Amino acid sequence: MKFRLLSIFTLSVLIFTGCNSSSDDSPDPVVPEEDVITQIRIESKYYPVGFEQSLQDNMDYFIDGVGVSTLAHIPFDHVLVDGDEILPSHYTNISTIALYINVLIQMIEYGDENAITRLSTVLSVLESAPKWNGLFYWLYQIEGSNLTIDDSAIASAVDNGIMSFTLAGLYGALNNHTDERLNQLSLRADVLLSAQSTGWSELYDASQGFLRAGWSRKDNAYLSYHVDRKANESRLATLWAVMMTDSQVPHTAFTDMTLVRGGFSNAGLDVAPMLTWDGSYFQAMLPALWLDEQSLMPSYEMVEEFTQVHLQYADDHNIPLVSASSTVDDGYAAFGLESVSESHRKYNNSIETGTTGTPHALALYYMISPTDAIQRLNQLKIDSPQIETSAGWADAIDSTGQVSSKVIGLDQGMFVGAFIAEPVRENVAMYLDIKGQTSALQSLYSSFVADEIL
């Protein structure tokens, strides 16, 4: 049945090898006996013509027993695929859970009763998960139906920003719903958000004027660097902290962040794209999964030109767009382009380069140019059928056609998220309007202009 409403990292992936008990331990989550997801469907309008099955194949990562734990009912960080055999990781990523929530909300909008039960379970898992001052840890081990941590746990600003905007979208979608079950889910999300206020305030470093990047449980100390670049995906964290801490984090924590563009000229392309730190495509695009940045930024040209540089490189090497992803030998690398990397161009730092692309970056491009993105995605499948696996498309493919056996939950979430970004943005906007923060967000984005052009 249909329901009627009344009214998103530059940390490297690490694999936990053990888990120690801690003062962060919380009661076990309550998992209903009947909580099974064997298929995923969303409204037909979100399936692009000619790409319906491919989108479904990638969405099906979030089926139980594929990319989602049948015990904890949350997605794995990644799986390794060998034919029909799927080997899951034993840990998860809080941003992956956030993107899974976005999918569940769209399943609920489609009328899926199982998704209501599952979303309640996911919230129970989050409520019971160990936290630091209300903020989630970046990676959790999956032990039965529980999320646990070890001494290496990090509370990451960027990943909490992704989860916060996701919970805001949940509230916007389900609050004041005609179905009281959904209204209660929205209230539970709001409680989680309210509990984070202390953590966000604690991350603010008044001496530097920026958010700290996170807190390390191992060191019992803050991470040594700050969220100080507007062009990176971590901007979500500062935006949220400024709007939701009752002035404990001042607006200057965002407006004083650096933004750099760089001149680029090659083969007839003469542009001045925005520079992200690593030159990775997702760094520029991930926040658009929750916010209509094309409308919020004074000029979106710098993002479009960033994309043009990526497209030219992809075409030159016959790969998808370049972004942080798996390597074809199932490692992980923060792949980027030197030409659009602030780290390389301004500071002459080395970055991860090469001729490996990732399908999820092409999916993110859908938010800028739907027609061209679908054409490129379809061509990728035609030219490289090996990209398809039983858990969705392989996370990486290089210029020789070699693919990874790894499928990463975060990247699948971004892949699918690009196609449902419009309703997610609307739900987030509703939350911000309810909280009286719409004008604050617009004011913050008015500062999204370059400080310098290299």
C-alpha positions in Angstrom: 0.0 0.0 0.0 1.0 3.6 -0.5 1.3 6.0 2.5 0.3 9.7 2.5 2.3 12.3 4.4 0.7 15.0 6.4 3.4 17.4 6.1 26.7 11.7 4.0 36.1 10.5 4.0 39.4 10.4 3.7 40.2 7.8 6.5 41.5 4.6 5.0 39.5 1.4 5.4 40.9 -0.7 8.2 39.8 -4.2 9.3 39.3 -5.0 12.9 40.9 -8.0 14.3 39.4 -8.2 17.7 37.0 -6.5 20.1 37.6 -5.5 23.7 34.8 -4.8 26.2 34.5 -1.1 27.1 32.5 1.5 29.0 30.8 2.3 25.7 28.9 -1.0 25.8 25.1 -0.7 25.6 22.1 -3.1 26.0 21.6 -5.5 23.1 19.2 -4.2 20.4 15.8 -5.8 20.1 15.5 -7.7 16.9 12.0 -8.9 15.9 11.7 -12.5 15.0 10.0 -11.7 11.7 12.5 -9.3 10.1 13.5 -10.6 6.7 14.2 -8.6 3.4 14.4 -10.9 0.4 13.6 -8.2 -2.3 14.0 -4.5 -2.7 11.6 -2.4 -4.7 11.1 1.4 -4.8 8.8 3.5 -6.8 9.1 3.0 -10.6 9.8 6.7 -11.3 13.3 6.2 -9.8 14.3 3.6 -12.3 15.7 5.3 -15.4 14.4 3.9 -18.7 16.9 1.4 -20.1 18.7 1.0 -16.8 16.0 -0.5 -14.7 17.6 -4.0 -14.2 21.1 -2.6 -13.7 19.8 -0.3 -10.9 17.9 -3.2 -9.4 21.0 -5.4 -9.5 23.0 -2.9 -7.6 20.2 -2.1 -5.2 20.1 -5.8 -4.4 23.3 -5.6 -2.5 21.0 -4.6 0.4 19.1 -7.9 0.4 19.6 -10.1 3.5 22.4 -12.6 3.0 24.0 -10.6 0.1 25.4 -7.4 1.5 23.3 -7.3 4.7 23.8 -9.4 7.9 21.0 -11.9 8.5 21.6 -11.5 12.3 22.4 -7.8 12.9 20.2 -6.7 9.9 22.7 -4.0 8.9 24.9 -3.9 5.9 28.4 -5.2 5.8 31.3 -2.8 5.0 32.0 -5.0 1.9 31.8 -8.4 0.5 34.1 -10.4 -1.7 32.4 -12.2 -4.6 33.5 -15.4 -6.3 30.8 -16.5 -8.7 27.8 -17.2 -6.5 29.9 -17.3 -3.3 29.7 -14.2 -1.2 32.2 -13.7 1.6 31.2 -10.8 3.9 33.4 -8.6 6.0 32.9 -8.9 9.8 32.5 -5.2 10.3 30.4 -2.3 9.1 30.8 1.4 8.3 28.4 3.9 9.9 28.1 5.8 6.6 27.0 2.6 4.9 24.3 2.1 7.4 23.2 5.7 6.7 22.9 5.1 3.0 21.0 1.8 3.8 18.5 3.9 5.8 17.9 6.0 2.7 17.0 2.9 0.7 14.7 1.6 3.5 12.8 4.9 3.5 12.2 4.7 -0.2 11.0 1.1 0.3 8.6 2.3 2.9 7.3 5.0 0.5 6.7 2.2 -2.0 4.6 0.5 0.6 6.9 -2.3 1.8 5.8 -3.4 5.3 9.0 -5.4 5.8 11.0 -2.2 5.4 9.1 -0.6 8.3 10.1 -3.5 10.6 13.7 -3.4 9.3 14.0 0.4 9.8 12.9 -0.1 13.4 15.5 -2.8 13.9 18.2 -0.6 12.4 17.3 2.2 14.8 17.4 -0.3 17.7 20.9 -1.3 16.6 22.0 2.3 16.4 20.4 3.1 19.8 22.4 0.2 21.4 25.7 0.9 19.6 28.6 2.3 21.6 29.0 6.0 21.0 31.3 8.9 22.0 29.3 11.8 23.4 26.4 10.7 21.3 28.4 10.4 18.1 28.8 7.1 16.3 32.1 5.4 15.7 33.2 5.1 12.1 33.6 1.3 12.0 31.9 -1.3 14.1 32.5 -5.0 14.4 29.4 -7.2 13.8 29.0 -9.7 16.6 25.7 -11.5 16.3 23.0 -8.9 16.4 25.3 -6.3 18.1 27.7 -3.6 16.9 30.8 -3.6 19.0 34.1 -1.7 19.0 37.7 -2.2 20.0 40.4 0.1 21.2 41.1 1.3 17.6 37.6 2.9 17.3 37.4 6.4 15.9 34.4 8.8 16.1 34.7 10.4 12.7 33.2 13.9 12.0 32.6 13.2 8.3 30.8 9.9 8.9 28.7 11.4 11.6 27.8 14.2 9.3 26.5 11.6 6.8 24.5 9.8 9.5 23.1 13.1 10.9 21.8 14.3 7.6 20.3 10.8 7.0 18.5 10.8 10.3 17.2 14.2 9.5 15.8 12.9 6.2 14.2 10.0 8.1 12.5 12.5 10.4 11.4 14.7 7.4 9.9 11.7 5.6 8.1 10.1 8.5 7.2 12.8 11.1 3.5 13.5 11.5 2.7 10.5 9.4 -0.8 9.0 9.2 0.8 5.7 10.2 1.7 6.1 13.9 4.4 3.4 13.5 6.3 5.7 11.1 5.8 8.7 13.3 7.4 6.8 16.2 10.4 6.0 14.0 10.9 9.6 13.2 10.8 10.5 16.9 13.4 7.9 17.7 15.7 9.4 15.0 15.2 12.8 16.5 16.3 11.5 19.9 19.5 10.1 18.3 20.2 13.5 16.7 19.6 15.4 19.9 22.0 13.2 21.8 24.8 14.2 19.3 24.9 17.9 20.3 27.5 17.4 23.0 29.7 15.4 20.6 29.6 18.1 17.9 30.4 20.8 20.4 33.3 18.8 21.8 34.8 18.4 18.3 35.0 22.2 17.8 38.5 23.5 18.3 38.2 27.2 19.2 41.9 27.7 19.0 41.8 26.7 15.2 38.3 27.8 14.5 37.4 24.5 12.8 35.9 21.1 13.7 38.4 18.5 14.6 38.3 15.5 12.3 37.3 13.1 15.1 38.3 11.4 18.3 40.5 8.3 18.8 39.6 5.8 21.5 43.0 4.3 21.3 44.8 7.6 22.0 42.0 9.0 24.1 42.5 12.1 22.1 41.3 14.1 19.2 42.6 13.4 15.7 45.4 15.8 14.8 43.8 17.4 11.7 40.7 19.5 11.1 37.7 19.8 8.8 38.9 22.9 7.0 38.2 22.4 3.3 34.8 23.3 1.8 35.3 21.2 -1.4 35.6 17.8 0.5 32.8 15.5 1.5 33.5 16.4 5.1 31.7 19.7 4.6 28.5 17.9 5.7 29.9 17.6 9.2 30.6 21.3 9.7 27.3 22.3 8.2 25.4 20.1 10.6 27.5 21.2 13.6 27.0 24.8 12.9 23.2 24.5 12.5 22.5 22.1 15.3 24.6 23.1 18.3 22.8 26.3 19.4 25.8 28.4 18.4 28.4 26.2 20.2 30.0 25.8 16.8 30.0 29.2 15.1 29.2 29.8 11.5 32.8 30.8 10.8 33.7 27.1 11.3 32.2 26.7 7.8 32.6 30.1 6.2 36.3 30.3 7.0 37.0 26.9 5.4 39.3 27.1 2.4 38.0 26.6 -1.2 40.5 26.5 -4.1 40.0 26.3 -7.9 42.7 25.5 -10.4 43.1 26.4 -14.0 43.2 23.4 -16.3 43.7 23.3 -20.1 44.0 20.1 -22.1 42.8 19.0 -25.5 40.5 21.9 -26.0 39.1 21.9 -22.5 39.9 25.2 -20.7 38.3 25.4 -17.3 38.9 26.3 -13.6 37.5 23.4 -11.6 37.0 23.2 -7.9 39.9 21.3 -6.3 39.1 18.6 -3.7 41.9 17.4 -1.5 42.6 14.2 -3.3 41.0 15.0 -6.6 38.6 12.1 -5.9 35.1 12.4 -7.6 33.0 11.4 -4.6 34.6 14.2 -2.5 32.9 16.8 -4.6 29.6 14.9 -5.1 28.7 13.0 -2.0 27.0 15.9 -0.1 24.6 16.3 -3.0 23.0 13.0 -2.0 21.3 15.0 0.9 21.5 18.6 -0.2 20.5 20.4 -3.4 23.9 22.0 -3.8 23.3 23.1 -7.4 20.7 25.5 -5.9 22.6 26.3 -2.7 26.0 27.3 -4.2 26.3 30.8 -5.7 27.7 29.1 -8.8 27.8 25.4 -9.6 30.2 25.9 -12.5 33.2 24.9 -10.5 31.7 21.5 -9.8 30.6 21.0 -13.4 34.1 21.8 -14.5 35.5 19.4 -12.0 33.3 16.8 -13.6 34.4 17.7 -17.1 38.1 17.1 -16.2 37.1 13.7 -14.7 35.1 12.8 -17.8 38.0 13.7 -20.1 40.4 11.5 -18.1 37.9 8.6 -18.1 37.4 8.8 -21.8 41.2 8.9 -22.4 41.6 5.7 -20.4 38.3 3.9 -21.2 37.3 3.7 -17.5 34.5 5.0 -15.3 35.2 8.1 -13.3 38.0 8.0 -10.8 37.2 8.0 -7.1 38.3 6.4 -3.8 37.5 2.7 -4.3 38.7 -0.8 -4.2 41.8 -1.7 -6.2 41.5 -4.5 -8.7 43.4 -6.7 -6.4 40.9 -6.0 -3.6 42.8 -3.4 -1.7 41.6 0.1 -1.2 43.0 3.4 -2.5 41.9 7.1 -2.3 42.2 7.4 -6.1 42.1 10.9 -7.6 43.4 13.1 -10.4 46.4 15.3 -9.8 44.8 18.0 -12.0 41.9 18.5 -9.6 43.7 17.8 -6.3 44.5 20.7 -4.0 47.0 18.5 -2.1 49.0 17.8 -5.2 48.7 21.1 -7.0 49.1 23.5 -4.1 51.4 21.5 -1.8 53.0 19.1 -4.3 51.9 16.0 -2.2 51.7 12.6 -3.9 48.3 11.2 -4.3 46.9 7.8 -5.4 46.7 7.9 -9.2 46.4 5.4 -12.0 43.8 4.1 -14.5 41.3 2.5 -12.2 37.7 3.7 -12.2 34.6 2.9 -10.2 31.0 2.5 -11.3 29.6 4.4 -8.3 31.3 7.6 -9.4 29.5 7.3 -12.8 26.3 6.9 -10.8 27.1 10.1 -8.8 27.4 11.8 -12.2 23.8 11.0 -12.7 22.9 13.9 -10.4 24.6 16.3 -12.9 23.8 14.8 -16.3 21.2 11.9 -16.1 21.2 11.1 -19.8 24.9 11.0 -20.3 25.5 9.1 -17.1 23.0 6.3 -18.1 24.6 6.1 -21.5 28.0 5.7 -20.0 26.8 3.2 -17.4 25.1 1.1 -20.0 28.2 1.2 -22.2 30.3 0.1 -19.3 28.1 -3.0 -18.9 28.2 -3.7 -22.6 32.0 -3.3 -23.0 32.8 -5.0 -19.6 30.2 -7.6 -18.7 32.6 -8.9 -16.1 31.6 -5.8 -14.0 28.5 -7.7 -13.0 28.6 -9.9 -9.8 25.9 -11.6 -7.7 26.2 -8.7 -5.2 26.0 -5.8 -7.6 28.7 -4.3 -9.9 32.3 -4.8 -9.0 33.7 -1.8 -7.1 36.6 -1.2 -9.5 37.7 -1.8 -13.1 41.0 -0.7 -14.7 41.9 0.2 -18.2 42.8 -3.4 -19.0 39.3 -4.6 -18.0 40.5 -6.3 -14.8 37.8 -6.0 -12.0 37.9 -6.3 -8.3 36.0 -9.1 -6.5 35.2 -6.6 -3.8 31.8 -4.9 -3.7 31.8 -2.1 -1.1 28.6 -1.2 0.8 29.4 2.5 1.0 29.9 2.7 -2.7 26.7 0.7 -3.4 24.9 3.1 -1.2 26.2 6.1 -3.2 25.4 4.3 -6.4 21.8 3.8 -5.5 21.6 7.1 -3.6 22.2 9.1 -6.7 19.0 7.8 -8.2 16.9 8.6 -5.1 18.7 11.9 -4.2 15.7 14.1 -5.0 13.3 12.7 -2.3 16.1 12.4 0.2 16.9 16.1 -0.4 13.3 17.0 0.0 13.1 15.1 3.3 16.2 16.8 4.6 14.9 20.2 3.6 11.7 19.5 5.5 13.6 18.7 8.6 15.7 21.8 8.4 12.6 23.9 7.8 10.9 22.3 10.9 14.0 23.2 12.9 14.2 26.7 11.5 17.6 26.2 9.8 16.7 26.7 6.2 18.0 30.3 6.1 21.1 29.3 8.1 22.0 26.7 5.5 21.5 29.2 2.6 23.7 31.7 4.4 26.4 29.2 5.0 26.4 28.2 1.3 26.7 31.9 0.2 30.3 31.6 1.2 30.9 28.7 -1.2 33.2 30.7 -3.4 36.9 30.3 -4.2 39.5 31.9 -2.1 42.1 31.5 -4.8 42.6 30.1 -8.3 45.9 28.3 -8.9 
